[in-house]
């Protein structure tokens, strides 16, 4: 009977992990969109000047998309480097399970 109980807890823990990751990704995406929207609002006059100097709407859209892609790439690389540095700083405990021992 205890094995059944622990199996159920494992499923709940896995579901909680997936929900946590999903929520984190959604919040991160929302933050990135907010940054891009604020950037566009702050640069409205700059974009109007570019439009007045015969930039097409397509060129302005590409400029915005490239800016967003660059921001996403920079954020991803920074996050990956920080995560790797954290794992290396913590050492082998992360992989061997010594950091968070589970009862049982």
Residue pairs with C-beta under 8 A, 6 or more apart in sequence:
6 104
32 68
32 71
32 72
32 75
35 71
36 64
36 67
36 68
36 71
39 67
40 47
40 64
47 60
50 59
50 60
50 63
51 57
51 60
87 94
90 99
92 98
93 99
